[in-house]
Amino acid sequence: MSKLKLTPCPFCSYDNQEWLRVEYNEDGKFVRCYQCGATGPTAKGDCNDPRLSTKAKHVWNRRVKEKP
């Protein structure tokens, strides 16, 4: 899996890397914060592609930076 560090959750500010995890559904992969339950946007694609985890982390990090 990608070594890209995740930014803290934009909702609860939790930053424990053990609790920010990449998960998957039928559409692709996404990051979930297990402290508050927030999920990031889904990186759509083949869940068997290891690069999709990196993409999911990038969209999570971008979402955090775009927080109003």
LUMLUMDREN-2810 file (N, C-alpha, C; in Angstrom, 1 decimal):
<atoms>
<atom><aa>M</aa><ch>A</ch><at>N</at><xx>0.8</xx><yy>-1.2</yy><zz>0.0</zz></atom>
<atom><aa>M</aa><ch>A</ch><at>CA</at><xx>0.0</xx><yy>0.0</yy><zz>0.0</zz></atom>
<atom><aa>M</aa><ch>A</ch><at>C</at><xx>0.9</xx><yy>1.2</yy><zz>0.0</zz></atom>
<atom><aa>S</aa><ch>A</ch><at>N</at><xx>0.3</xx><yy>2.4</yy><zz>-0.4</zz></atom>
<atom><aa>S</aa><ch>A</ch><at>CA</at><xx>1.0</xx><yy>3.6</yy><zz>-0.6</zz></atom>
<atom><aa>S</aa><ch>A</ch><at>C</at><xx>1.5</xx><yy>4.1</yy><zz>0.8</zz></atom>
<atom><aa>K</aa><ch>A</ch><at>N</at><xx>2.7</xx><yy>4.7</yy><zz>0.8</zz></atom>
<atom><aa>K</aa><ch>A</ch><at>CA</at><xx>3.2</xx><yy>5.3</yy><zz>2.0</zz></atom>
<atom><aa>K</aa><ch>A</ch><at>C</at><xx>2.8</xx><yy>6.8</yy><zz>2.2</zz></atom>
<atom><aa>L</aa><ch>A</ch><at>N</at><xx>2.0</xx><yy>7.3</yy><zz>1.3</zz></atom>
<atom><aa>L</aa><ch>A</ch><at>CA</at><xx>1.5</xx><yy>8.7</yy><zz>1.4</zz></atom>
<atom><aa>L</aa><ch>A</ch><at>C</at><xx>0.8</xx><yy>8.9</yy><zz>2.7</zz></atom>
<atom><aa>K</aa><ch>A</ch><at>N</at><xx>1.2</xx><yy>9.9</yy><zz>3.4</zz></atom>
<atom><aa>K</aa><ch>A</ch><at>CA</at><xx>0.6</xx><yy>10.2</yy><zz>4.7</zz></atom>
<atom><aa>K</aa><ch>A</ch><at>C</at><xx>-0.7</xx><yy>10.9</yy><zz>4.5</zz></atom>
<atom><aa>L</aa><ch>A</ch><at>N</at><xx>-1.7</xx><yy>10.5</yy><zz>5.3</zz></atom>
<atom><aa>L</aa><ch>A</ch><at>CA</at><xx>-3.1</xx><yy>11.1</yy><zz>5.2</zz></atom>
<atom><aa>L</aa><ch>A</ch><at>C</at><xx>-3.1</xx><yy>12.4</yy><zz>6.1</zz></atom>
<atom><aa>T</aa><ch>A</ch><at>N</at><xx>-3.8</xx><yy>13.4</yy><zz>5.7</zz></atom>
<atom><aa>T</aa><ch>A</ch><at>CA</at><xx>-4.0</xx><yy>14.6</yy><zz>6.5</zz></atom>
<atom><aa>T</aa><ch>A</ch><at>C</at><xx>-5.1</xx><yy>14.3</yy><zz>7.5</zz></atom>
<atom><aa>P</aa><ch>A</ch><at>N</at><xx>-5.1</xx><yy>15.1</yy><zz>8.6</zz></atom>
<atom><aa>P</aa><ch>A</ch><at>CA</at><xx>-6.2</xx><yy>14.8</yy><zz>9.6</zz></atom>
<atom><aa>P</aa><ch>A</ch><at>C</at><xx>-7.6</xx><yy>15.0</yy><zz>9.0</zz></atom>
<atom><aa>C</aa><ch>A</ch><at>N</at><xx>-8.5</xx><yy>14.3</yy><zz>9.7</zz></atom>
<atom><aa>C</aa><ch>A</ch><at>CA</at><xx>-9.9</xx><yy>14.4</yy><zz>9.3</zz></atom>
<atom><aa>C</aa><ch>A</ch><at>C</at><xx>-10.4</xx><yy>15.8</yy><zz>9.3</zz></atom>
<atom><aa>P</aa><ch>A</ch><at>N</at><xx>-11.1</xx><yy>16.3</yy><zz>8.3</zz></atom>
<atom><aa>P</aa><ch>A</ch><at>CA</at><xx>-11.6</xx><yy>17.7</yy><zz>8.2</zz></atom>
<atom><aa>P</aa><ch>A</ch><at>C</at><xx>-12.8</xx><yy>17.9</yy><zz>9.2</zz></atom>
<atom><aa>F</aa><ch>A</ch><at>N</at><xx>-13.4</xx><yy>16.9</yy><zz>9.7</zz></atom>
<atom><aa>F</aa><ch>A</ch><at>CA</at><xx>-14.5</xx><yy>17.1</yy><zz>10.6</zz></atom>
<atom><aa>F</aa><ch>A</ch><at>C</at><xx>-14.2</xx><yy>17.0</yy><zz>12.0</zz></atom>
<atom><aa>C</aa><ch>A</ch><at>N</at><xx>-13.3</xx><yy>16.0</yy><zz>12.4</zz></atom>
<atom><aa>C</aa><ch>A</ch><at>CA</at><xx>-13.0</xx><yy>15.9</yy><zz>13.8</zz></atom>
<atom><aa>C</aa><ch>A</ch><at>C</at><xx>-11.5</xx><yy>16.2</yy><zz>14.1</zz></atom>
<atom><aa>S</aa><ch>A</ch><at>N</at><xx>-10.7</xx><yy>16.4</yy><zz>13.1</zz></atom>
<atom><aa>S</aa><ch>A</ch><at>CA</at><xx>-9.3</xx><yy>16.7</yy><zz>13.2</zz></atom>
<atom><aa>S</aa><ch>A</ch><at>C</at><xx>-8.5</xx><yy>15.5</yy><zz>13.7</zz></atom>
<atom><aa>Y</aa><ch>A</ch><at>N</at><xx>-9.0</xx><yy>14.4</yy><zz>13.8</zz></atom>
<atom><aa>Y</aa><ch>A</ch><at>CA</at><xx>-8.3</xx><yy>13.2</yy><zz>14.2</zz></atom>
<atom><aa>Y</aa><ch>A</ch><at>C</at><xx>-7.2</xx><yy>12.9</yy><zz>13.2</zz></atom>
<atom><aa>D</aa><ch>A</ch><at>N</at><xx>-6.0</xx><yy>12.6</yy><zz>13.7</zz></atom>
<atom><aa>D</aa><ch>A</ch><at>CA</at><xx>-4.9</xx><yy>12.4</yy><zz>12.8</zz></atom>
<atom><aa>D</aa><ch>A</ch><at>C</at><xx>-4.1</xx><yy>11.1</yy><zz>13.0</zz></atom>
<atom><aa>N</aa><ch>A</ch><at>N</at><xx>-4.7</xx><yy>10.2</yy><zz>13.8</zz></atom>
<atom><aa>N</aa><ch>A</ch><at>CA</at><xx>-4.0</xx><yy>8.9</yy><zz>14.0</zz></atom>
<atom><aa>N</aa><ch>A</ch><at>C</at><xx>-4.1</xx><yy>8.1</yy><zz>12.8</zz></atom>
<atom><aa>Q</aa><ch>A</ch><at>N</at><xx>-2.9</xx><yy>7.8</yy><zz>12.2</zz></atom>
<atom><aa>Q</aa><ch>A</ch><at>CA</at><xx>-2.9</xx><yy>7.1</yy><zz>10.9</zz></atom>
<atom><aa>Q</aa><ch>A</ch><at>C</at><xx>-3.5</xx><yy>5.7</yy><zz>11.0</zz></atom>
<atom><aa>E</aa><ch>A</ch><at>N</at><xx>-3.5</xx><yy>5.1</yy><zz>12.2</zz></atom>
<atom><aa>E</aa><ch>A</ch><at>CA</at><xx>-4.1</xx><yy>3.8</yy><zz>12.4</zz></atom>
<atom><aa>E</aa><ch>A</ch><at>C</at><xx>-5.6</xx><yy>3.8</yy><zz>12.2</zz></atom>
<atom><aa>W</aa><ch>A</ch><at>N</at><xx>-6.2</xx><yy>5.0</yy><zz>12.4</zz></atom>
<atom><aa>W</aa><ch>A</ch><at>CA</at><xx>-7.7</xx><yy>5.1</yy><zz>12.4</zz></atom>
<atom><aa>W</aa><ch>A</ch><at>C</at><xx>-8.2</xx><yy>5.7</yy><zz>11.1</zz></atom>
<atom><aa>L</aa><ch>A</ch><at>N</at><xx>-7.3</xx><yy>6.2</yy><zz>10.2</zz></atom>
<atom><aa>L</aa><ch>A</ch><at>CA</at><xx>-7.7</xx><yy>6.7</yy><zz>8.9</zz></atom>
<atom><aa>L</aa><ch>A</ch><at>C</at><xx>-7.3</xx><yy>5.6</yy><zz>7.9</zz></atom>
<atom><aa>R</aa><ch>A</ch><at>N</at><xx>-8.3</xx><yy>4.9</yy><zz>7.4</zz></atom>
<atom><aa>R</aa><ch>A</ch><at>CA</at><xx>-8.0</xx><yy>3.7</yy><zz>6.6</zz></atom>
<atom><aa>R</aa><ch>A</ch><at>C</at><xx>-8.7</xx><yy>3.8</yy><zz>5.2</zz></atom>
<atom><aa>V</aa><ch>A</ch><at>N</at><xx>-8.0</xx><yy>3.1</yy><zz>4.3</zz></atom>
<atom><aa>V</aa><ch>A</ch><at>CA</at><xx>-8.5</xx><yy>3.0</yy><zz>2.9</zz></atom>
<atom><aa>V</aa><ch>A</ch><at>C</at><xx>-9.4</xx><yy>1.8</yy><zz>2.9</zz></atom>
<atom><aa>E</aa><ch>A</ch><at>N</at><xx>-10.7</xx><yy>2.0</yy><zz>2.5</zz></atom>
<atom><aa>E</aa><ch>A</ch><at>CA</at><xx>-11.6</xx><yy>0.9</yy><zz>2.3</zz></atom>
<atom><aa>E</aa><ch>A</ch><at>C</at><xx>-12.1</xx><yy>0.9</yy><zz>0.9</zz></atom>
<atom><aa>Y</aa><ch>A</ch><at>N</at><xx>-13.0</xx><yy>-0.1</yy><zz>0.5</zz></atom>
<atom><aa>Y</aa><ch>A</ch><at>CA</at><xx>-13.4</xx><yy>-0.1</yy><zz>-0.8</zz></atom>
<atom><aa>Y</aa><ch>A</ch><at>C</at><xx>-14.9</xx><yy>-0.5</yy><zz>-0.9</zz></atom>
<atom><aa>N</aa><ch>A</ch><at>N</at><xx>-15.5</xx><yy>-0.1</yy><zz>-2.0</zz></atom>
<atom><aa>N</aa><ch>A</ch><at>CA</at><xx>-16.9</xx><yy>-0.5</yy><zz>-2.3</zz></atom>
<atom><aa>N</aa><ch>A</ch><at>C</at><xx>-17.0</xx><yy>-0.9</yy><zz>-3.7</zz></atom>
<atom><aa>E</aa><ch>A</ch><at>N</at><xx>-18.2</xx><yy>-1.1</yy><zz>-4.3</zz></atom>
<atom><aa>E</aa><ch>A</ch><at>CA</at><xx>-18.3</xx><yy>-1.5</yy><zz>-5.7</zz></atom>
<atom><aa>E</aa><ch>A</ch><at>C</at><xx>-17.8</xx><yy>-0.5</yy><zz>-6.7</zz></atom>
<atom><aa>D</aa><ch>A</ch><at>N</at><xx>-17.7</xx><yy>0.8</yy><zz>-6.3</zz></atom>
<atom><aa>D</aa><ch>A</ch><at>CA</at><xx>-17.2</xx><yy>1.8</yy><zz>-7.2</zz></atom>
<atom><aa>D</aa><ch>A</ch><at>C</at><xx>-15.7</xx><yy>2.1</yy><zz>-7.2</zz></atom>
<atom><aa>G</aa><ch>A</ch><at>N</at><xx>-15.1</xx><yy>1.8</yy><zz>-6.1</zz></atom>
<atom><aa>G</aa><ch>A</ch><at>CA</at><xx>-13.6</xx><yy>2.1</yy><zz>-5.9</zz></atom>
<atom><aa>G</aa><ch>A</ch><at>C</at><xx>-13.2</xx><yy>2.1</yy><zz>-4.5</zz></atom>
<atom><aa>K</aa><ch>A</ch><at>N</at><xx>-12.2</xx><yy>2.9</yy><zz>-4.2</zz></atom>
<atom><aa>K</aa><ch>A</ch><at>CA</at><xx>-11.7</xx><yy>3.0</yy><zz>-2.8</zz></atom>
<atom><aa>K</aa><ch>A</ch><at>C</at><xx>-11.9</xx><yy>4.4</yy><zz>-2.2</zz></atom>
<atom><aa>F</aa><ch>A</ch><at>N</at><xx>-11.9</xx><yy>4.5</yy><zz>-0.9</zz></atom>
<atom><aa>F</aa><ch>A</ch><at>CA</at><xx>-12.1</xx><yy>5.7</yy><zz>-0.2</zz></atom>
<atom><aa>F</aa><ch>A</ch><at>C</at><xx>-11.4</xx><yy>5.6</yy><zz>1.2</zz></atom>
<atom><aa>V</aa><ch>A</ch><at>N</at><xx>-11.2</xx><yy>6.8</yy><zz>1.8</zz></atom>
<atom><aa>V</aa><ch>A</ch><at>CA</at><xx>-10.6</xx><yy>6.8</yy><zz>3.1</zz></atom>
<atom><aa>V</aa><ch>A</ch><at>C</at><xx>-11.8</xx><yy>7.1</yy><zz>4.1</zz></atom>
<atom><aa>R</aa><ch>A</ch><at>N</at><xx>-11.7</xx><yy>6.4</yy><zz>5.2</zz></atom>
<atom><aa>R</aa><ch>A</ch><at>CA</at><xx>-12.7</xx><yy>6.5</yy><zz>6.3</zz></atom>
<atom><aa>R</aa><ch>A</ch><at>C</at><xx>-12.0</xx><yy>6.9</yy><zz>7.6</zz></atom>
<atom><aa>C</aa><ch>A</ch><at>N</at><xx>-12.6</xx><yy>7.8</yy><zz>8.3</zz></atom>
<atom><aa>C</aa><ch>A</ch><at>CA</at><xx>-12.1</xx><yy>8.2</yy><zz>9.7</zz></atom>
<atom><aa>C</aa><ch>A</ch><at>C</at><xx>-12.9</xx><yy>7.4</yy><zz>10.7</zz></atom>
<atom><aa>Y</aa><ch>A</ch><at>N</at><xx>-12.2</xx><yy>6.5</yy><zz>11.4</zz></atom>
<atom><aa>Y</aa><ch>A</ch><at>CA</at><xx>-13.0</xx><yy>5.7</yy><zz>12.4</zz></atom>
<atom><aa>Y</aa><ch>A</ch><at>C</at><xx>-13.2</xx><yy>6.4</yy><zz>13.7</zz></atom>
<atom><aa>Q</aa><ch>A</ch><at>N</at><xx>-12.8</xx><yy>7.6</yy><zz>13.8</zz></atom>
<atom><aa>Q</aa><ch>A</ch><at>CA</at><xx>-13.1</xx><yy>8.4</yy><zz>15.0</zz></atom>
<atom><aa>Q</aa><ch>A</ch><at>C</at><xx>-14.5</xx><yy>8.9</yy><zz>14.9</zz></atom>
<atom><aa>C</aa><ch>A</ch><at>N</at><xx>-14.8</xx><yy>9.6</yy><zz>13.7</zz></atom>
<atom><aa>C</aa><ch>A</ch><at>CA</at><xx>-16.1</xx><yy>10.2</yy><zz>13.6</zz></atom>
<atom><aa>C</aa><ch>A</ch><at>C</at><xx>-17.0</xx><yy>9.6</yy><zz>12.5</zz></atom>
<atom><aa>G</aa><ch>A</ch><at>N</at><xx>-16.4</xx><yy>8.7</yy><zz>11.7</zz></atom>
<atom><aa>G</aa><ch>A</ch><at>CA</at><xx>-17.2</xx><yy>8.0</yy><zz>10.6</zz></atom>
<atom><aa>G</aa><ch>A</ch><at>C</at><xx>-17.2</xx><yy>8.7</yy><zz>9.3</zz></atom>
<atom><aa>A</aa><ch>A</ch><at>N</at><xx>-16.5</xx><yy>9.9</yy><zz>9.2</zz></atom>
<atom><aa>A</aa><ch>A</ch><at>CA</at><xx>-16.5</xx><yy>10.6</yy><zz>7.9</zz></atom>
<atom><aa>A</aa><ch>A</ch><at>C</at><xx>-15.8</xx><yy>9.8</yy><zz>6.8</zz></atom>
<atom><aa>T</aa><ch>A</ch><at>N</at><xx>-16.2</xx><yy>9.9</yy><zz>5.6</zz></atom>
<atom><aa>T</aa><ch>A</ch><at>CA</at><xx>-15.6</xx><yy>9.2</yy><zz>4.5</zz></atom>
<atom><aa>T</aa><ch>A</ch><at>C</at><xx>-15.2</xx><yy>10.3</yy><zz>3.4</zz></atom>
<atom><aa>G</aa><ch>A</ch><at>N</at><xx>-14.2</xx><yy>10.0</yy><zz>2.7</zz></atom>
<atom><aa>G</aa><ch>A</ch><at>CA</at><xx>-13.7</xx><yy>10.9</yy><zz>1.7</zz></atom>
<atom><aa>G</aa><ch>A</ch><at>C</at><xx>-14.4</xx><yy>10.5</yy><zz>0.4</zz></atom>
<atom><aa>P</aa><ch>A</ch><at>N</at><xx>-14.2</xx><yy>11.3</yy><zz>-0.7</zz></atom>
<atom><aa>P</aa><ch>A</ch><at>CA</at><xx>-14.7</xx><yy>10.9</yy><zz>-2.0</zz></atom>
<atom><aa>P</aa><ch>A</ch><at>C</at><xx>-14.1</xx><yy>9.6</yy><zz>-2.5</zz></atom>
<atom><aa>T</aa><ch>A</ch><at>N</at><xx>-14.9</xx><yy>8.9</yy><zz>-3.3</zz></atom>
<atom><aa>T</aa><ch>A</ch><at>CA</at><xx>-14.4</xx><yy>7.6</yy><zz>-3.8</zz></atom>
<atom><aa>T</aa><ch>A</ch><at>C</at><xx>-13.5</xx><yy>7.8</yy><zz>-5.0</zz></atom>
<atom><aa>A</aa><ch>A</ch><at>N</at><xx>-12.4</xx><yy>7.1</yy><zz>-5.0</zz></atom>
<atom><aa>A</aa><ch>A</ch><at>CA</at><xx>-11.5</xx><yy>7.1</yy><zz>-6.1</zz></atom>
<atom><aa>A</aa><ch>A</ch><at>C</at><xx>-12.0</xx><yy>5.9</yy><zz>-7.0</zz></atom>
<atom><aa>K</aa><ch>A</ch><at>N</at><xx>-12.6</xx><yy>6.2</yy><zz>-8.1</zz></atom>
<atom><aa>K</aa><ch>A</ch><at>CA</at><xx>-13.3</xx><yy>5.2</yy><zz>-8.9</zz></atom>
<atom><aa>K</aa><ch>A</ch><at>C</at><xx>-12.3</xx><yy>4.4</yy><zz>-9.7</zz></atom>
<atom><aa>G</aa><ch>A</ch><at>N</at><xx>-12.5</xx><yy>3.1</yy><zz>-9.8</zz></atom>
<atom><aa>G</aa><ch>A</ch><at>CA</at><xx>-11.6</xx><yy>2.2</yy><zz>-10.5</zz></atom>
<atom><aa>G</aa><ch>A</ch><at>C</at><xx>-11.6</xx><yy>0.8</yy><zz>-10.0</zz></atom>
<atom><aa>D</aa><ch>A</ch><at>N</at><xx>-10.7</xx><yy>0.0</yy><zz>-10.6</zz></atom>
<atom><aa>D</aa><ch>A</ch><at>CA</at><xx>-10.6</xx><yy>-1.4</yy><zz>-10.2</zz></atom>
<atom><aa>D</aa><ch>A</ch><at>C</at><xx>-9.9</xx><yy>-1.5</yy><zz>-8.8</zz></atom>
<atom><aa>C</aa><ch>A</ch><at>N</at><xx>-10.7</xx><yy>-2.1</yy><zz>-7.9</zz></atom>
<atom><aa>C</aa><ch>A</ch><at>CA</at><xx>-10.2</xx><yy>-2.2</yy><zz>-6.5</zz></atom>
<atom><aa>C</aa><ch>A</ch><at>C</at><xx>-8.9</xx><yy>-3.1</yy><zz>-6.4</zz></atom>
<atom><aa>N</aa><ch>A</ch><at>N</at><xx>-8.7</xx><yy>-3.9</yy><zz>-7.4</zz></atom>
<atom><aa>N</aa><ch>A</ch><at>CA</at><xx>-7.5</xx><yy>-4.7</yy><zz>-7.4</zz></atom>
<atom><aa>N</aa><ch>A</ch><at>C</at><xx>-6.2</xx><yy>-4.0</yy><zz>-7.8</zz></atom>
<atom><aa>D</aa><ch>A</ch><at>N</at><xx>-6.4</xx><yy>-2.8</yy><zz>-8.3</zz></atom>
<atom><aa>D</aa><ch>A</ch><at>CA</at><xx>-5.2</xx><yy>-2.0</yy><zz>-8.7</zz></atom>
<atom><aa>D</aa><ch>A</ch><at>C</at><xx>-4.6</xx><yy>-1.3</yy><zz>-7.5</zz></atom>
<atom><aa>P</aa><ch>A</ch><at>N</at><xx>-3.4</xx><yy>-1.6</yy><zz>-7.1</zz></atom>
<atom><aa>P</aa><ch>A</ch><at>CA</at><xx>-2.8</xx><yy>-1.0</yy><zz>-5.9</zz></atom>
<atom><aa>P</aa><ch>A</ch><at>C</at><xx>-2.7</xx><yy>0.5</yy><zz>-6.0</zz></atom>
<atom><aa>R</aa><ch>A</ch><at>N</at><xx>-2.6</xx><yy>1.1</yy><zz>-7.2</zz></atom>
<atom><aa>R</aa><ch>A</ch><at>CA</at><xx>-2.5</xx><yy>2.5</yy><zz>-7.4</zz></atom>
<atom><aa>R</aa><ch>A</ch><at>C</at><xx>-3.8</xx><yy>3.2</yy><zz>-6.9</zz></atom>
<atom><aa>L</aa><ch>A</ch><at>N</at><xx>-4.9</xx><yy>2.5</yy><zz>-6.8</zz></atom>
<atom><aa>L</aa><ch>A</ch><at>CA</at><xx>-6.1</xx><yy>3.2</yy><zz>-6.5</zz></atom>
<atom><aa>L</aa><ch>A</ch><at>C</at><xx>-6.1</xx><yy>3.6</yy><zz>-5.0</zz></atom>
<atom><aa>S</aa><ch>A</ch><at>N</at><xx>-5.4</xx><yy>2.9</yy><zz>-4.1</zz></atom>
<atom><aa>S</aa><ch>A</ch><at>CA</at><xx>-5.2</xx><yy>3.3</yy><zz>-2.7</zz></atom>
<atom><aa>S</aa><ch>A</ch><at>C</at><xx>-4.5</xx><yy>4.7</yy><zz>-2.7</zz></atom>
<atom><aa>T</aa><ch>A</ch><at>N</at><xx>-3.5</xx><yy>4.9</yy><zz>-3.5</zz></atom>
<atom><aa>T</aa><ch>A</ch><at>CA</at><xx>-2.8</xx><yy>6.2</yy><zz>-3.5</zz></atom>
<atom><aa>T</aa><ch>A</ch><at>C</at><xx>-3.8</xx><yy>7.2</yy><zz>-4.0</zz></atom>
<atom><aa>K</aa><ch>A</ch><at>N</at><xx>-4.6</xx><yy>6.9</yy><zz>-5.0</zz></atom>
<atom><aa>K</aa><ch>A</ch><at>CA</at><xx>-5.5</xx><yy>7.9</yy><zz>-5.5</zz></atom>
<atom><aa>K</aa><ch>A</ch><at>C</at><xx>-6.5</xx><yy>8.3</yy><zz>-4.5</zz></atom>
<atom><aa>A</aa><ch>A</ch><at>N</at><xx>-7.0</xx><yy>7.3</yy><zz>-3.7</zz></atom>
<atom><aa>A</aa><ch>A</ch><at>CA</at><xx>-8.0</xx><yy>7.6</yy><zz>-2.6</zz></atom>
<atom><aa>A</aa><ch>A</ch><at>C</at><xx>-7.4</xx><yy>8.5</yy><zz>-1.6</zz></atom>
<atom><aa>K</aa><ch>A</ch><at>N</at><xx>-6.1</xx><yy>8.3</yy><zz>-1.3</zz></atom>
<atom><aa>K</aa><ch>A</ch><at>CA</at><xx>-5.5</xx><yy>9.1</yy><zz>-0.3</zz></atom>
<atom><aa>K</aa><ch>A</ch><at>C</at><xx>-5.3</xx><yy>10.5</yy><zz>-0.8</zz></atom>
<atom><aa>H</aa><ch>A</ch><at>N</at><xx>-5.0</xx><yy>10.7</yy><zz>-2.1</zz></atom>
<atom><aa>H</aa><ch>A</ch><at>CA</at><xx>-4.8</xx><yy>12.0</yy><zz>-2.7</zz></atom>
<atom><aa>H</aa><ch>A</ch><at>C</at><xx>-6.2</xx><yy>12.8</yy><zz>-2.7</zz></atom>
<atom><aa>V</aa><ch>A</ch><at>N</at><xx>-7.3</xx><yy>12.1</yy><zz>-3.0</zz></atom>
<atom><aa>V</aa><ch>A</ch><at>CA</at><xx>-8.5</xx><yy>12.8</yy><zz>-3.0</zz></atom>
<atom><aa>V</aa><ch>A</ch><at>C</at><xx>-9.0</xx><yy>13.2</yy><zz>-1.5</zz></atom>
<atom><aa>W</aa><ch>A</ch><at>N</at><xx>-8.6</xx><yy>12.3</yy><zz>-0.6</zz></atom>
<atom><aa>W</aa><ch>A</ch><at>CA</at><xx>-8.9</xx><yy>12.7</yy><zz>0.9</zz></atom>
<atom><aa>W</aa><ch>A</ch><at>C</at><xx>-8.1</xx><yy>13.9</yy><zz>1.2</zz></atom>
<atom><aa>N</aa><ch>A</ch><at>N</at><xx>-6.8</xx><yy>13.9</yy><zz>1.0</zz></atom>
<atom><aa>N</aa><ch>A</ch><at>CA</at><xx>-5.9</xx><yy>15.0</yy><zz>1.3</zz></atom>
<atom><aa>N</aa><ch>A</ch><at>C</at><xx>-6.4</xx><yy>16.3</yy><zz>0.6</zz></atom>
<atom><aa>R</aa><ch>A</ch><at>N</at><xx>-6.8</xx><yy>16.2</yy><zz>-0.6</zz></atom>
<atom><aa>R</aa><ch>A</ch><at>CA</at><xx>-7.3</xx><yy>17.4</yy><zz>-1.4</zz></atom>
<atom><aa>R</aa><ch>A</ch><at>C</at><xx>-8.6</xx><yy>17.9</yy><zz>-0.7</zz></atom>
<atom><aa>R</aa><ch>A</ch><at>N</at><xx>-9.4</xx><yy>17.0</yy><zz>-0.3</zz></atom>
<atom><aa>R</aa><ch>A</ch><at>CA</at><xx>-10.7</xx><yy>17.4</yy><zz>0.3</zz></atom>
<atom><aa>R</aa><ch>A</ch><at>C</at><xx>-10.4</xx><yy>18.2</yy><zz>1.6</zz></atom>
<atom><aa>V</aa><ch>A</ch><at>N</at><xx>-9.4</xx><yy>17.7</yy><zz>2.4</zz></atom>
<atom><aa>V</aa><ch>A</ch><at>CA</at><xx>-9.1</xx><yy>18.4</yy><zz>3.6</zz></atom>
<atom><aa>V</aa><ch>A</ch><at>C</at><xx>-8.6</xx><yy>19.8</yy><zz>3.4</zz></atom>
<atom><aa>K</aa><ch>A</ch><at>N</at><xx>-7.8</xx><yy>19.9</yy><zz>2.3</zz></atom>
<atom><aa>K</aa><ch>A</ch><at>CA</at><xx>-7.2</xx><yy>21.3</yy><zz>2.0</zz></atom>
<atom><aa>K</aa><ch>A</ch><at>C</at><xx>-8.3</xx><yy>22.2</yy><zz>1.5</zz></atom>
<atom><aa>E</aa><ch>A</ch><at>N</at><xx>-9.4</xx><yy>21.7</yy><zz>0.9</zz></atom>
<atom><aa>E</aa><ch>A</ch><at>CA</at><xx>-10.5</xx><yy>22.5</yy><zz>0.4</zz></atom>
<atom><aa>E</aa><ch>A</ch><at>C</at><xx>-11.6</xx><yy>22.8</yy><zz>1.4</zz></atom>
<atom><aa>K</aa><ch>A</ch><at>N</at><xx>-11.4</xx><yy>22.3</yy><zz>2.6</zz></atom>
<atom><aa>K</aa><ch>A</ch><at>CA</at><xx>-12.4</xx><yy>22.5</yy><zz>3.7</zz></atom>
<atom><aa>K</aa><ch>A</ch><at>C</at><xx>-12.7</xx><yy>24.0</yy><zz>3.8</zz></atom>
<atom><aa>P</aa><ch>A</ch><at>N</at><xx>-14.0</xx><yy>24.4</yy><zz>3.8</zz></atom>
<atom><aa>P</aa><ch>A</ch><at>CA</at><xx>-14.4</xx><yy>25.8</yy><zz>3.9</zz></atom>
<atom><aa>P</aa><ch>A</ch><at>C</at><xx>-14.0</xx><yy>26.4</yy><zz>5.2</zz></atom>
</atoms>
